[in-house]
């Protein structure tokens, strides 16, 4: 194969990889999404890395989300994006707080970057 033809194929592969997919980020979670409830967006969700000792709450379950960067030219996923995903998932299971949140980030084998967040969904007493 000639050098020009090889260079053209490499360039084409790079362009395809950089423009693949319509969305630039993808969010995954351990919780299946439920149909949106009309009242759900109004529920305030508290996010904290703390355990909120001294506050009465009922444990609902673990929440894990991952925001993934799909192309090399996009900005890296942020904590804010992970927090939005945590809030959405907390609402879908009836939690009004996510406690003990831990964040990790890096580059994965199938993404150009990721921001993972996990915590415990709880229902705080009024």
Backbone as a chain_set.jsonl record, in Angstrom:
{"seq": "XXXXXXXXXXXXXXXXXXXXXXXXXXXXXXXXXXXXXXXXXXXXXXXXXXXXXXXXXXXXXXXXXXXXXXXXXXXXXXXXXXXXXXXXXXXXXXXXXXXXXXXXXXXXXXXXXXXXXXXXXXXXXX", "coords": {"N": [[0.849, -1.166, 0.0], [0.535, 2.206, -0.794], [2.232, 5.103, 0.607], [0.686, 7.444, 0.627], [-1.945, 6.468, 0.396], [-2.133, 4.972, 2.746], [-1.785, 7.027, 4.648], [-4.098, 8.497, 4.142], [-6.091, 6.693, 4.943], [-5.494, 6.45, 7.67], [-5.949, 9.092, 8.509], [-8.692, 9.289, 7.92], [-9.702, 7.367, 9.71], [-9.065, 8.599, 12.15], [-10.649, 10.934, 12.004], [-13.226, 9.791, 11.946], [-13.252, 8.527, 14.463], [-13.083, 10.76, 16.131], [-15.439, 12.08, 15.672], [-17.465, 10.357, 16.217], [-20.683, 9.301, 17.275], [-23.586, 11.049, 18.473], [-24.003, 12.377, 20.867], [-21.893, 13.92, 23.296], [-21.321, 13.043, 25.797], [-21.977, 10.291, 27.978], [-24.099, 8.782, 30.321], [-24.03, 6.338, 32.759], [-25.572, 4.025, 35.037], [-26.197, 2.152, 38.081], [-28.825, 1.88, 38.506], [-31.941, 1.359, 37.096], [-33.606, 3.568, 34.938], [-36.679, 5.166, 35.638], [-39.936, 5.992, 34.33], [-40.31, 9.536, 34.01], [-41.613, 11.369, 36.75], [-44.098, 13.798, 37.294], [-43.845, 15.389, 39.574], [-41.304, 14.893, 40.445], [-38.931, 16.511, 39.591], [-39.093, 18.704, 41.335], [-38.273, 17.854, 43.795], [-35.907, 18.38, 46.209], [-32.539, 17.407, 46.437], [-30.099, 16.436, 48.643], [-26.619, 16.413, 48.516], [-23.71, 14.905, 49.729], [-20.412, 14.274, 50.967], [-20.18, 13.418, 53.444], [-21.433, 11.534, 56.317], [-23.675, 12.385, 57.619], [-24.192, 12.137, 60.416], [-26.301, 11.904, 63.228], [-28.586, 12.834, 62.016], [-31.814, 11.749, 61.323], [-32.614, 9.12, 59.175], [-33.682, 6.998, 56.464], [-32.297, 4.238, 54.965], [-32.069, 3.734, 51.515], [-30.677, 2.687, 49.277], [-27.639, 1.759, 47.448], [-26.125, 4.049, 45.126], [-24.724, 4.408, 42.012], [-23.01, 6.154, 39.529], [-21.766, 6.963, 36.261], [-20.152, 9.226, 34.275], [-19.286, 9.582, 31.007], [-16.825, 10.538, 28.691], [-17.041, 10.8, 25.276], [-15.596, 11.459, 22.967], [-12.31, 12.431, 21.863], [-11.924, 15.166, 21.659], [-13.689, 16.473, 23.318], [-14.472, 18.138, 26.447], [-13.241, 17.077, 29.661], [-15.282, 14.972, 31.763], [-17.112, 16.338, 34.546], [-17.313, 16.911, 38.156], [-19.689, 18.196, 38.672], [-21.353, 17.309, 36.595], [-21.488, 14.608, 37.275], [-22.732, 14.886, 39.748], [-25.255, 15.86, 38.958], [-26.217, 13.574, 37.673], [-26.282, 11.835, 39.881], [-28.286, 13.089, 41.415], [-30.524, 12.81, 39.728], [-30.787, 10.004, 39.687], [-31.165, 9.495, 42.413], [-33.648, 10.725, 42.865], [-35.198, 9.025, 41.28], [-35.391, 6.727, 42.793], [-36.657, 7.518, 45.026], [-35.168, 8.825, 46.959], [-34.019, 11.533, 49.011], [-31.576, 12.426, 49.556], [-28.068, 11.915, 49.003], [-25.53, 10.303, 50.459], [-22.166, 9.932, 51.81], [-20.575, 10.174, 49.471], [-18.29, 9.277, 46.94], [-15.771, 10.057, 44.594], [-14.264, 9.18, 41.47], [-11.941, 9.38, 38.779], [-10.709, 9.15, 35.401], [-9.167, 7.593, 32.531], [-10.724, 5.36, 30.408], [-10.895, 2.022, 28.936], [-12.778, 2.055, 26.96], [-13.56, 4.657, 26.713], [-12.804, 8.179, 26.431], [-12.428, 9.42, 28.729], [-13.615, 9.543, 32.12], [-15.926, 10.196, 34.834], [-16.664, 8.912, 37.782], [-19.133, 8.402, 40.299], [-20.203, 7.485, 43.484], [-22.509, 6.627, 46.052], [-24.673, 6.56, 48.949], [-28.072, 6.269, 48.773], [-30.56, 7.904, 50.579], [-33.504, 8.521, 52.565], [-34.227, 11.364, 54.099], [-35.484, 12.223, 57.319], [-38.208, 14.401, 57.943]], "CA": [[0.0, 0.0, 0.0], [1.357, 3.415, -0.892], [2.231, 5.955, 1.795], [-0.452, 8.364, 0.544], [-3.17, 5.73, 0.679], [-2.071, 4.654, 4.177], [-2.014, 8.277, 5.378], [-5.508, 8.837, 3.97], [-6.869, 5.777, 5.787], [-5.261, 6.823, 9.066], [-6.663, 10.346, 8.725], [-10.11, 8.97, 7.932], [-9.978, 6.672, 10.975], [-9.01, 9.604, 13.219], [-11.831, 11.786, 11.879], [-14.383, 8.991, 12.356], [-13.169, 8.343, 15.914], [-13.304, 12.026, 16.81], [-16.8, 12.568, 15.458], [-18.413, 9.27, 16.434], [-21.733, 9.536, 18.26], [-24.235, 12.356, 18.448], [-23.805, 13.01, 22.17], [-20.498, 13.927, 23.681], [-21.194, 12.375, 27.085], [-22.935, 9.221, 28.246], [-24.199, 8.512, 31.75], [-24.456, 4.992, 33.122], [-25.884, 3.906, 36.451], [-26.613, 0.841, 38.541], [-30.263, 1.957, 38.715], [-32.707, 1.532, 35.865], [-34.423, 4.777, 34.941], [-38.129, 4.997, 35.621], [-40.549, 7.119, 33.62], [-40.285, 10.718, 34.86], [-42.807, 11.743, 37.493], [-44.276, 15.242, 37.163], [-43.416, 16.06, 40.803], [-39.915, 14.532, 40.743], [-37.922, 17.565, 39.5], [-39.173, 19.67, 42.43], [-37.688, 17.274, 45.005], [-34.519, 18.786, 46.457], [-31.697, 16.278, 46.839], [-28.871, 16.832, 49.319], [-25.451, 15.605, 48.185], [-22.623, 15.145, 50.674], [-19.412, 13.219, 51.157], [-20.293, 13.115, 54.866], [-22.42, 10.505, 56.645], [-24.79, 13.069, 58.269], [-24.465, 11.566, 61.739], [-27.225, 12.681, 64.035], [-29.831, 13.085, 61.28], [-32.592, 10.533, 61.113], [-32.826, 8.804, 57.764], [-33.938, 5.613, 56.093], [-31.441, 3.841, 53.846], [-32.799, 3.203, 50.358], [-29.781, 1.799, 48.557], [-26.463, 2.371, 46.814], [-26.279, 4.696, 43.827], [-23.46, 4.562, 41.29], [-23.163, 6.736, 38.192], [-20.529, 7.19, 35.527], [-20.287, 10.138, 33.142], [-18.19, 9.202, 30.119], [-16.464, 11.391, 27.554], [-17.071, 9.891, 24.129], [-14.631, 11.789, 21.93], [-11.067, 12.989, 22.372], [-11.935, 16.627, 21.624], [-14.598, 17.01, 24.325], [-13.912, 18.421, 27.765], [-13.36, 15.971, 30.602], [-16.469, 15.02, 32.612], [-16.897, 17.076, 35.784], [-18.066, 16.527, 39.349], [-21.03, 18.753, 38.537], [-22.125, 16.387, 35.749], [-21.725, 13.409, 38.086], [-23.731, 15.256, 40.756], [-26.568, 15.9, 38.292], [-26.623, 12.181, 37.465], [-26.639, 11.315, 41.205], [-29.582, 13.671, 41.788], [-31.546, 12.164, 38.908], [-30.962, 8.617, 40.145], [-31.735, 9.544, 43.763], [-35.078, 11.004, 42.697], [-35.893, 7.877, 40.678], [-35.617, 5.682, 43.807], [-37.355, 8.112, 46.163], [-34.226, 9.361, 47.952], [-33.873, 12.986, 48.994], [-30.177, 12.719, 49.871], [-27.049, 10.909, 48.696], [-24.473, 10.535, 51.451], [-20.926, 9.156, 51.653], [-20.238, 10.178, 48.046], [-16.874, 9.172, 46.561], [-15.572, 10.318, 43.171], [-13.037, 8.728, 40.816], [-11.909, 9.764, 37.369], [-9.576, 8.619, 34.651], [-9.393, 7.235, 31.132], [-11.081, 3.949, 30.346], [-10.567, 1.308, 27.707], [-13.8, 2.343, 25.947], [-13.9, 6.079, 26.758], [-11.67, 9.115, 26.456], [-12.358, 9.917, 30.093], [-14.836, 9.29, 32.882], [-16.055, 10.653, 36.208], [-17.567, 8.018, 38.493], [-19.553, 8.845, 41.628], [-21.077, 6.519, 44.152], [-22.903, 7.009, 47.392], [-25.806, 5.839, 49.515], [-29.332, 7.011, 48.699], [-31.328, 7.844, 51.816], [-34.661, 9.413, 52.73], [-34.062, 12.089, 55.356], [-36.716, 12.529, 58.051], [-38.565, 15.83, 57.857]], "C": [[0.899, 1.234, 0.0], [1.232, 4.248, 0.382], [1.041, 6.902, 1.791], [-1.767, 7.669, 0.904], [-3.244, 5.369, 2.164], [-2.385, 5.891, 5.012], [-3.48, 8.687, 5.288], [-6.379, 7.968, 4.859], [-6.711, 6.119, 7.264], [-6.02, 8.103, 9.398], [-8.162, 10.106, 8.804], [-10.501, 8.286, 9.243], [-9.987, 7.649, 12.15], [-10.25, 10.489, 13.191], [-13.079, 11.034, 12.341], [-14.389, 8.826, 13.877], [-13.511, 9.628, 16.664], [-14.744, 12.509, 16.686], [-17.853, 11.5, 15.708], [-19.428, 9.647, 17.507], [-22.299, 10.938, 18.177], [-24.002, 13.111, 19.749], [-22.331, 12.943, 22.537], [-20.261, 13.269, 25.026], [-22.266, 11.299, 27.192], [-22.93, 8.992, 29.745], [-24.726, 7.105, 31.946], [-24.733, 4.966, 34.613], [-26.238, 2.464, 36.781], [-28.125, 0.77, 38.724], [-30.946, 2.176, 37.375], [-33.564, 2.776, 35.981], [-35.894, 4.408, 34.878], [-38.7, 6.146, 34.798], [-40.585, 8.34, 34.54], [-41.639, 11.004, 35.485], [-42.912, 13.265, 37.441], [-43.758, 15.991, 38.39], [-41.932, 15.856, 41.086], [-38.93, 15.685, 40.648], [-37.946, 18.571, 40.65], [-38.562, 19.142, 43.728], [-36.225, 17.71, 45.109], [-33.753, 17.569, 46.952], [-30.399, 16.826, 47.419], [-27.757, 15.875, 48.908], [-24.345, 15.941, 49.173], [-21.67, 13.963, 50.705], [-19.414, 12.743, 52.602], [-21.342, 12.022, 55.085], [-23.67, 11.087, 57.299], [-25.181, 12.416, 59.588], [-25.396, 12.493, 62.511], [-28.52, 13.035, 63.323], [-30.533, 11.765, 61.029], [-32.849, 10.341, 59.618], [-33.114, 7.323, 57.601], [-33.092, 5.298, 54.867], [-32.296, 3.247, 52.734], [-31.907, 2.27, 49.549], [-28.623, 2.528, 47.915], [-26.807, 2.954, 45.446], [-24.889, 4.854, 43.23], [-23.758, 5.125, 39.914], [-21.787, 6.919, 37.568], [-20.835, 8.087, 34.34], [-19.063, 9.919, 32.271], [-18.05, 10.159, 28.949], [-16.312, 10.485, 26.337], [-16.077, 10.212, 23.025], [-13.43, 12.496, 22.54], [-11.103, 14.514, 22.456], [-12.858, 17.257, 22.659], [-13.865, 17.281, 25.632], [-14.111, 17.206, 28.661], [-14.645, 16.106, 31.418], [-16.128, 15.679, 33.955], [-17.683, 16.482, 36.95], [-19.509, 17.015, 39.248], [-21.915, 17.847, 37.675], [-22.449, 15.108, 36.517], [-22.786, 13.696, 39.148], [-25.133, 15.318, 40.159], [-27.097, 14.481, 38.069], [-27.026, 11.543, 38.794], [-28.021, 11.815, 41.626], [-30.712, 12.991, 41.025], [-31.828, 10.746, 39.401], [-31.56, 8.573, 41.541], [-33.244, 9.777, 43.685], [-35.824, 9.781, 42.186], [-36.133, 6.743, 41.669], [-36.289, 6.237, 45.057], [-36.443, 8.633, 47.256], [-34.209, 10.883, 47.863], [-32.473, 13.411, 49.45], [-29.302, 11.566, 49.383], [-25.879, 11.245, 49.613], [-23.267, 9.639, 51.147], [-20.49, 9.07, 50.19], [-18.725, 10.107, 47.871], [-16.784, 9.321, 45.046], [-14.267, 9.687, 42.701], [-13.102, 9.156, 39.356], [-10.679, 9.167, 36.714], [-9.937, 8.421, 33.192], [-9.661, 5.745, 31.096], [-10.712, 3.324, 29.015], [-11.577, 1.597, 26.594], [-14.233, 3.807, 25.95], [-12.628, 6.915, 26.749], [-11.514, 9.725, 27.839], [-13.672, 9.633, 30.802], [-14.754, 9.966, 34.245], [-17.097, 9.744, 36.839], [-17.905, 8.635, 39.841], [-20.429, 7.757, 42.215], [-21.337, 6.976, 45.573], [-24.092, 6.185, 47.825], [-27.027, 6.734, 49.449], [-30.115, 6.815, 49.972], [-32.511, 8.792, 51.729], [-34.502, 10.054, 54.1], [-35.428, 12.34, 55.992], [-36.952, 14.032, 57.986], [-38.177, 16.576, 59.1]], "O": [[1.9, 1.285, 0.714], [0.265, 4.122, 1.134], [0.443, 7.142, 2.839], [-2.594, 8.222, 1.629], [-4.313, 5.455, 2.767], [-3.158, 5.821, 5.968], [-4.044, 9.176, 6.267], [-7.322, 8.469, 5.471], [-7.68, 6.083, 8.021], [-6.662, 8.194, 10.445], [-8.832, 10.665, 9.673], [-11.54, 8.61, 9.819], [-10.825, 7.537, 13.045], [-10.84, 10.764, 14.236], [-13.904, 11.598, 13.06], [-15.436, 8.975, 14.508], [-14.155, 9.585, 17.712], [-15.211, 13.277, 17.528], [-19.031, 11.728, 15.43], [-19.074, 10.242, 18.525], [-21.591, 11.893, 17.854], [-23.824, 14.329, 19.747], [-21.616, 12.024, 22.136], [-19.118, 12.965, 25.369], [-23.325, 11.393, 26.572], [-21.871, 9.007, 30.373], [-25.745, 6.725, 31.369], [-24.199, 5.78, 35.367], [-26.536, 1.661, 35.897], [-28.655, -0.288, 39.062], [-30.574, 3.07, 36.615], [-34.182, 3.011, 37.019], [-36.3, 3.481, 34.177], [-38.031, 7.158, 34.591], [-40.864, 8.2, 35.731], [-42.677, 10.896, 34.831], [-41.894, 13.95, 37.538], [-43.279, 17.117, 38.261], [-41.359, 16.585, 41.896], [-38.128, 15.842, 41.569], [-36.938, 19.223, 40.919], [-38.357, 19.912, 44.666], [-35.417, 17.446, 44.219], [-34.247, 16.8, 47.777], [-29.688, 17.587, 46.762], [-27.937, 14.658, 48.948], [-24.069, 17.113, 49.43], [-22.063, 12.815, 50.499], [-18.731, 11.779, 52.945], [-22.05, 11.634, 54.155], [-24.638, 10.358, 57.515], [-26.36, 12.173, 59.844], [-25.277, 13.716, 62.442], [-29.464, 13.495, 63.964], [-29.926, 10.792, 60.582], [-33.243, 11.265, 58.907], [-32.828, 6.511, 58.481], [-33.159, 6.0, 53.858], [-33.133, 2.376, 52.971], [-32.333, 1.177, 49.175], [-28.613, 3.757, 47.84], [-27.651, 2.434, 44.717], [-23.984, 5.378, 43.88], [-24.645, 4.639, 39.212], [-20.778, 7.015, 38.267], [-21.672, 7.757, 33.5], [-17.931, 10.053, 32.737], [-19.031, 10.536, 28.308], [-15.548, 9.52, 26.363], [-15.743, 9.338, 22.225], [-13.531, 13.09, 23.613], [-10.371, 15.095, 23.258], [-12.811, 18.471, 22.857], [-12.792, 16.736, 25.892], [-15.025, 16.408, 28.453], [-15.061, 17.22, 31.734], [-14.998, 15.585, 34.433], [-18.588, 15.668, 36.764], [-20.436, 16.332, 39.684], [-23.088, 17.643, 37.988], [-23.56, 14.586, 36.418], [-23.64, 12.852, 39.419], [-26.094, 14.875, 40.788], [-28.285, 14.221, 38.257], [-27.999, 10.791, 38.845], [-28.832, 11.043, 42.137], [-31.737, 12.638, 41.608], [-32.985, 10.343, 39.514], [-32.38, 7.702, 41.831], [-34.019, 9.101, 44.362], [-36.953, 9.522, 42.604], [-36.981, 5.884, 41.427], [-36.472, 5.516, 46.037], [-36.899, 8.862, 48.377], [-34.365, 11.454, 46.784], [-32.217, 14.59, 49.697], [-29.725, 10.41, 49.35], [-25.312, 12.336, 49.545], [-23.346, 8.717, 50.335], [-20.08, 8.006, 49.726], [-17.975, 10.791, 48.567], [-17.609, 8.783, 44.307], [-13.283, 9.661, 43.439], [-14.181, 9.277, 38.776], [-9.739, 8.738, 37.382], [-10.893, 9.01, 32.687], [-8.918, 4.957, 31.682], [-10.273, 4.006, 28.088], [-11.271, 1.407, 25.416], [-15.183, 4.164, 25.253], [-11.533, 6.423, 27.022], [-10.564, 10.468, 28.087], [-14.716, 9.499, 30.164], [-13.67, 10.269, 34.744], [-18.273, 9.794, 36.479], [-17.075, 9.307, 40.453], [-21.281, 7.185, 41.536], [-20.502, 7.622, 46.206], [-24.475, 5.226, 47.155], [-27.027, 7.833, 50.003], [-30.318, 5.682, 50.408], [-32.524, 9.732, 50.934], [-34.624, 9.389, 55.129], [-36.403, 12.632, 55.3], [-36.011, 14.825, 57.977], [-38.404, 17.783, 59.192]]}, "num_chains": 1, "name": "protein.A"}
